[in-house]
């Protein structure tokens, strides 16, 4: 079993920054990559950003490119999301996800590529 715990959410004014963090724990945990998602109309979750440990490849949703940066530490099983130039439409609950099967290596933006999820952390952006 893998547990993911997010932190770092909060309130910020438009144009400001926040840093989200996620720590994974569990017996014999080994992940291929980790990612961040948020809820979206019409589907369960919308892709935000992903990181592969092998090669350090990163992926971003188009609307986040240039504003968000994902980083992490494979040895510690932690991943962070630095969010800058935040907009009111970025306000949401952000979920951390972990892939232990390798599916995200070919489909990093797909929700179904990830096996474990955190409880989410709330980000509020005022205009």
C-alpha positions in Angstrom: 0.0 0.0 0.0 1.2 3.5 -0.9 0.2 6.6 0.9 0.5 10.1 -0.6 0.2 13.2 1.5 0.1 16.6 -0.1 0.8 19.9 1.6 1.4 23.6 0.7 -2.0 24.6 -0.5 -3.4 27.9 0.6 -4.7 31.3 -0.3 -2.9 33.6 -2.7 -3.7 36.7 -4.8 -3.7 36.5 -8.6 -0.1 36.8 -9.9 1.3 35.2 -6.7 3.0 31.9 -6.2 2.5 28.7 -4.2 4.6 25.6 -3.8 2.8 22.3 -3.3 4.6 19.2 -2.0 3.7 15.5 -1.9 5.4 12.7 0.0 4.9 9.1 -0.8 5.3 6.3 1.8 4.7 2.6 2.0 6.4 -0.7 2.1 8.8 -1.4 -0.8 7.6 1.6 -2.6 9.1 2.2 -6.0 7.5 4.5 -8.4 8.2 5.2 -12.1 6.9 8.7 -11.9 4.6 11.1 -10.1 2.2 13.7 -11.2 -0.3 16.4 -10.3 -3.9 16.6 -11.3 -6.9 18.7 -10.5 -10.7 18.3 -11.0 -12.2 19.3 -14.3 -15.7 19.7 -15.7 -16.9 16.6 -17.5 -14.1 14.3 -16.2 -12.8 13.2 -12.9 -9.4 14.9 -13.0 -7.4 17.2 -15.3 -3.7 16.7 -15.9 -1.4 19.4 -14.6 2.2 18.1 -14.6 4.2 14.9 -14.5 7.7 13.8 -13.8 9.5 10.6 -14.8 12.3 9.5 -12.5 14.2 7.8 -15.4 15.7 10.6 -17.4 14.0 13.3 -15.4 11.4 14.0 -18.2 8.7 16.5 -17.3 5.3 17.1 -18.8 2.9 20.0 -18.5 -0.6 20.9 -19.5 -0.5 23.6 -22.1 -2.1 26.2 -19.8 0.6 25.5 -17.1 3.7 25.7 -19.3 5.9 28.5 -18.3 4.1 29.1 -15.0 4.3 25.7 -13.2 7.4 23.7 -12.5 7.4 20.1 -11.3 10.4 18.7 -9.5 11.2 15.8 -7.2 13.5 13.5 -5.3 13.3 9.9 -6.3 15.2 8.6 -3.3 12.8 10.4 -1.0 9.7 9.7 -3.1 8.7 13.4 -2.9 7.4 15.6 -5.7 6.8 19.4 -5.7 4.8 21.7 -7.9 6.0 25.3 -8.0 3.1 27.5 -9.2 3.8 31.0 -10.3 1.7 33.7 -12.0 -1.4 32.1 -10.5 -4.8 33.0 -12.0 -8.2 32.8 -10.5 -9.0 29.8 -12.8 -6.1 27.9 -11.2 -8.0 27.7 -7.9 -8.9 24.1 -7.3 -8.0 21.0 -5.3 -4.6 19.6 -6.5 -4.0 15.9 -6.2 -0.7 14.1 -6.2 -0.5 10.8 -8.0 2.1 8.0 -8.2 2.7 5.3 -10.9 4.0 2.0 -9.7 3.4 0.0 -12.9 5.1 2.1 -15.5 2.0 3.1 -17.5 2.9 6.8 -17.2 6.1 6.2 -19.2 4.0 6.1 -22.3 0.9 8.0 -21.1 2.1 10.5 -18.5 -1.0 12.8 -18.9 -3.6 10.0 -18.4 -5.3 9.7 -15.1 -5.5 6.0 -15.5 -1.7 5.7 -15.7 -1.5 6.4 -11.9 -2.3 3.9 -9.2 -2.3 5.9 -6.0 -3.7 9.3 -5.1 -3.4 11.7 -2.3 -6.4 13.4 -0.6 -5.7 16.7 -2.3 -4.7 20.2 -1.2 -6.8 23.3 -1.8 -5.4 26.2 -3.7 -7.4 29.5 -3.6 -6.6 32.4 -5.9 -8.3 35.7 -5.4 -8.7 38.2 -8.3 
